Amino acid sequence: MQNTASSTPPQPLAGLRVVEFTHMVMGPTCGMLLADMGAEVIKVEPIDGDRTRHLLGAGSGFFPLFNRNKKSIGIDLRDPAGAEVARKLCASADVVAENFKPGTMAKYGLDYPALSAANPRLIYASHKGFLPGPYDHRTALDEVVQMMGGLAYMTGRPGDPLRAGSSVNDIMGGMFGAIGVLGALIQRGISGKGMEVQSALFENNVFLVGQHMLQYAITGQPAAPMPDRISAWGVYDVFSVKDGEQIFLAAVSDAQWAVFCDALGFADLKADARYAGNNQRVTARPTLLPLLRERLALRSASELVALFEAAGLPFAPIRKPEELYDDEHLLATGGLADITLPDGERAGQTAKTTLLPLTMDGERLKVRMNPPRLGEHTRELLAGLGYGEADIARLHREEAVS
């Protein structure tokens, strides 16, 4: 096990034991957040491994991103001896996290009622597709809830629903699960009792589009998809500039509009009464934006970056994810960290991963442990539960046969 941290980061959850029965993205995100904050997180995997270890394409980054700072134990829950190991492991835990279909954990005596009867202080974090209700029997995916929950409609152009370009509901659903766990830990410190926390993809998605729901409630007008929306600001758009490059530029206040015009030498626009106020510029967008596009097309992206940065105006070059590996801010602030890849053709090689977007006591939360190899900590954890060498060897043999 390689320690990749150059210094000891804050670990506010050190001493907390989390056992997670999770796969894909949502549940593992919850465990990763707790692990990054110092908890001992034990990932219980099927004996042939979490299937995200070997996904292709868009899923190939799932396991190494969301399973750092964790230990791995391989257990066959269908084997009564394996299920007993899992229950003993949960009896030693402060938190159990899972993201399986309703009823799955109960089959093995690993649901909240069963585990809390033996461990009343247990906090149990369930990550589901839907909170209990008419939909809770359905199989949910990030894309499913984006489509049924209005996010794909808002992201795509009219008539062309489009999923967001990341696993936004899975990741945020795991975040809300972790937030619930932290709140439950505080309450346990007061009452001495644990509780069940539930987080769900659909409800997470509805929370994300809540701003558009409230827009309708207040204005009586349905929200238009983002590419076709009525902007709240006169200048807030992507512009194609010299040599085919693109850049996002904005001026979201009257003061910024004046600075915008001064920086670009647009004295005539600054003096034009039709553009004096933000709402006037919003109304005039059909004529103002083509005029700006024509003028800005002669400028290079690098020139505009320099002008806007010097003027303190909002701007953003249009980048691809892989280009962020060379981002000067991420490199200077330690926003990326090395991990050793555990699986696939590049197993054993080093790659850089993204850290949590926060600091504690002025420090980023580091990678203490690489994403684990399948079952890497099985022997250590079984020994910690009191299993002797003979029992450990027997369990290993049974796993190999299974």
N, C-alpha and C positions, 0 to 999 in steps of 0.2 A: 504494500500500500504506500503510495508516494504522497508525501506532503508537498503540495505545490505552492504554499503560501510563504512569502518572504518574511512576514512578520505576523504576530498573533493579532487577528482582527477582533473586534468586539464580538462576544458570544453570549448575548443576553438569555438564550435558551439552553445554555450548557447545563447538563444534568437531566434534561427532559428526554424521555425515551418515547419515540414514535414508531409504531409498527404500521406499515402501509401495505394494503392489498390493492394495488392500483396498476393501471396500464394506460397506454396511449398518452394523453396530455393533461387532462383536467386534474385527476388525482395526483399524478406525479408532480404537477406544479405546486400543489399545496405542500407536499412533502419537501420539495426543494426549498421553498421559502422558509420552512421551519428549520431545515438542515443548514441553510446558509446562515441562519441566526444562531447556530450552535447546537441545535438538538441532535441527539443520536437518532438517526432515522434508519430503520431497518426495512428494506424492501423485500417483501415476500413474493417470490417469483415461482411460476410453474417450473417443474424440473427441466423442461426444455426451453425455459427462458421467456421473458416478456417479448412478445412478438414485435414490438417496436425496435428491438435490437437489430432487426434485419429488414426493415421496410426499405423500399426503394423510393427514388424521386423525392417528392415533397415531404415524405415522412422520414427521410434518412437522417435528419438532424434531431428527431424527437428524443431518442434515448440519451445521447450524450449531453443534450442541453438540460433536460429536466430531471436527471438522476445523479447529478454530482453530489458530493458530500454525503452519500448514502452507503450503507452496507447492504449486501445481497445474501439472501438465504434461499435455497431452492427447496420447496416443499410440495409434495403431491397431496393436495387437500382431499382427493378422492380416496386416499388410503387412510383408514381410521388412525393409524399410527402417525401419519403426517398431520391430520387434523388435530390430533392431540398435541403435537409439537406447537402448532399454530396457536392453540388455546393457551398453552403455557406461556408462549411468547407474549400474548396479549395480556395475560395476568401480570406480567412484569412491566407493562407499558403505562405511560401517562395518557397517551393519545393513540387511537387507532383510526386510520383513514382508509376509506375504500371507495371505489367507483364502479361497482358491478350492478347488474340489473336487480331490481327489487326482488327479494326472496333468495338471492344466491347465497349471501353470507349466512342466512338462517339455516340452510341445509347442512352447514358444517359447525353449527353452534358458535358462529362468529358474529352474530348480529348484536345490536346494542343491548336488547333485553337480556340475552344470555350472558354476555360479558360483564355487564354492569352489575348483575346479581352477585358475581364473584368479586368484582372490583368497583365499588360504588363511586370511587374517585375518577373513574375513567371518563375521558372526553372522547367522543366518537364522531368523526367527521365523515358524513356520507355525501358523495358527489354523484348527482343523478342527472338524467336528461330533463326531468320535470319534478317539481315539488309535488307532494301527494295531491292527487286530484284526477279529473277525467282523463288526462293524457299520460299518467304515470306508467301505463303499461307499454307505451310506445318506445321504440328504439330511437334514440336521438343521436345526432352527430352535429358538429359545429355548423356544417352547411345546412342541415335540416332546419335548425332553429333560426339561422339567418334568413332562410327563405320564408318560414312561417311567421317570423317575428318582425318583419319589416325592414331588417337591416340590408338584405340583398336588394330590396326595392329602392332603398335610399342611396345605396352605393352605385348602382348601375345607372345607365341612361334610361330615359322613359321607354318602357317596353322591353328592357334588356336587363333583368335582375342579375346582379353580380355579387358574389361573395367577397368579403373583405380579404385583403391580401395577407392575412395571418390568421392563426387559430385564436381569434380574439375572445370568443366565448369560453373555449376550453381554458385558456390562460387566465382570464379574469374570473371564471368560475372557481378555479383552484385558488386564486387570490382571495376571493370572498370566503372560501372554506377556511383558509389560514387565518383570515381576520376573525371569523367566528371562533376558531380554536383559541386565539389570543384572548378574546373576550371571555370565553368559558374558563380559561386558566385564571383570569382575574377573579371571576365569580367563585371558582373553586377555592381560591385563597381566602375568601370571605366565609363561604358556607361549608367548605370541606367536601362538597359533592360535585360530581361531574355532570355532564349532560350530553345530549346528542345535538350536533350541529348539521344542518343540511344546506347544501348549495346545489344549484341546478342550472343547466345550460339555457333552457328556455327563459327562465326568469332573469337570468343575467342579460340575455339579449334584449328582453323587454326594457330592462333598466337602461341599456345603452340607447335605445330609441325613445326613451321617455321625453327627451327634449323636444322631439318632433310631435309626440302625442300632446304635450302641453302647448306647443305652438298651435295645434288645431283647436284645443280647448279654449285658448285665449282669442284667436283670430277668427275662428270659424272656417278657416281655409286649410285644406289638406296640404301637408308639407310636400313640396316637389322633390324628386330625387336630387341628390347633391349636385350632379353635373348640370341640372336644369333649374336649380333653385334661384330664388331672388336673393342675391347677396345682401348682407347687412352693411357692406362697405363698398364704396365706389371702385377702389383699386384693390383687388384681392384675387389674383389670377396667375395662371401659368402663361408665360410669353415665349414664343419662339424667336430666337435672336440669331446673330451672325453664325455662319457655318453650321446651321442646323441644330445648335444647342438649345436647351430649354432652361428656364429659370422661373421660380415663383417670386413675385414681387407684390408688396402690399403697402397701402397707406390707409390706416384705419381711423384716423382722426383728422380734423381740420389742420392741426399743427403739423401732422405728418405729411399731409398734402402739400403744405407750403414748403416743407423741407424737400419733399420729392421733386417738386418743380424746380427749386433752386439747384439741387444736386444735378439734375439732368438738363438744366438750361431751358426749361419750359416756362419762360416768363409770361408768354402770351396766355398759357393755360391758367397760370396762377392769377392773372388779372381778369380772367373771363368770369363774369358774374354768374354764368350758368353752372359753374363748378365750385361756387364759393363754399357751400356746405356739404357735409357728407350725404345727406338725403338727396340733395340736388344731384350729386355725382352718381348716386345709385340710380336715380330716375334717368340720368343721361348716359348710363352705361352702353346702350345700343349705339350711340355715336362716339362716346369717349373712348371706349376700348379699342375699336378699329383704328382710331387716331393714334393711340398709344402704341398699338402693335406695329403700325407703320414706322413710327419713329424709333422704337426700341429694336426693330429688326436690324438696324445698322450698327448696333453695339454688340460687342462680344460679351459672353457670360462673365469672363474674368474681369472685364472693365466694370460691369454692373455690380459684381460682388464687391469690388474695391470701393466704388462710389457709395453703395448702400451701407457697407460696414462702417465707413468713415462718417456717414451721416446718421448712423444709429437707426436705420430703417429696417423693417422686416424683409428678409429675403431668404431664398433657399435654392441652391443648385439641385437639379433633379438627379438623384443618385440611385444606383442599383445596390441591393444588399451586399454583394461581394466587395463593393467599393468602400464600405465602411471599415474594412480591415486596415485601410490606409488613412483613416480619418485622424487628423492631427490632434483633435480634441480628445478623442477616445484614447489615443496612444499616450498623450501627455497626462491624462487624469487616471490612467490605470483602469479604464472601463472594459478592457479585454484581459482574459487570463488564460494561461495554458492549461490544457487537460490532455491526458493520454486516452486515446480512443480505445474502447474495450472490445469492439466487435468489427466484423467485416474485413474487407481487403486491407484496410489501413489500420487494423488493430495493432496497438503498440506504438503507433506514431502520434505525434503531438499536433494538436489543433488549438486555435484560440476560440474561446467561448465568451458570451456576454454575461456580465455580472448584473446583480440586481441594481436598479436605477435609484439607489439611495446611499447615504452615508450614515454611519452611527459613530458618534464621538469623533467625527471628522474623518472616518476611514470607510473605504468600500469593504463590503463583506466578501472575503476571499474564497477561493477554492482550497479547501483543506484536504479533500479526498477526491480522487478521480472517479468518474462514473465506474461503478464496480463491474468486474467480470461476473458472469453468472455463477451464483453460489460461492463467491469468493470468501464470504465470512461465515459459511454454514458451520464449519467445525468450531470456530470460536464462539458462535452464538449458542450452539447446542451444549457446549461445555459450560457456558455461563448459566444455562438452565438446569445444570446438575446432571446431565447425561454423561455417563462414563465412556471410556474408549470403545468398549464392546458395543454399547448401544449406538454410538456414533457410527461405528463401522457398519453395523446392521442397517441403520437408516440409510447410509450411503449406498449399500448394496441394493436395498429395496428401491431406491430412487433410480439406480442404474437399470434395474430390471424393468421398472415402469416406463 
